[in-house]
């Protein structure tokens, strides 16, 4: 049996097409929901492992989300382009820019707001929620920056589980992955077109589930607009394990079959389009 066949049999990969995601266009906010959120509900897509929310948001200039409260969730934002202001009840005020990951461990409860204060440029970011592996935690805030060079034609871990050991208050803006109180790691990558590069990533031995998301980076399009209608070249395309192709906004659920050996946990990713692909990978042990 070839290596490719072993990989395919060990990893069950199911696409989540962008056109099937929840979607809302409020004028000031254009958003897609991978999982049930706000007015969008589908019992088939409530969560996956510890992942509860993946919202791909575009907020118009001088608009944003007013003050609101959260508790018992790990909430983090990944900024694709533009600037996003975060202000919270812990006294944090941050202007996040491209390449930044902001983590709020809401614990027993916080209030925050998120605004695009830029008067002329929209902000494009992904807001992600994960269920914590412990309840009643004190709220905490972390910010991490990952320059474009760190992700270019390679994969970098940007979020990683923490036990709080060695994570100090003064590491609010430290180095390395943002710490999350959840059984989840997140990786980010930017693949250049026509590089011929295949990125090989082996899922951790403890990983039971994974999710891959191809960011809708080339520009917003509604769910009824095809990639070919929006982009002459069809937009950025990501091929997984030599087969499934994810277009912009598409994702894929990956389930590790029981008894899978380390060598059969490999995910192979290629850019098979004419545009740059920015994509995320989530690994979960629950």
Secondary structure, 3 states (H helix, E strand, C coil): CCHHHHHHHHEEEEEECHHHCEEEECCCEEEEECCCECCECCCCCCCECCEEEEEEEEECCCEEEEEEEECCCEEEEEEEECCEEEEECCCCEEEECCCEEEEEECCCCEEEEEEECCCCCCEEEEEEEECCCCCCCCCEEEEEECCHHHHECCEEEEEEECCCCCCCHHHCCCCCCEEECCCEEEEEEEECCCCCCEEEEECCCCCCEEEEEECCCCCCCCCCCCHHHHCCCCCCCEEECCCEEECCCCEEEEEECCCCCHHHCEEEEEECCCCCEEEEEEEECC
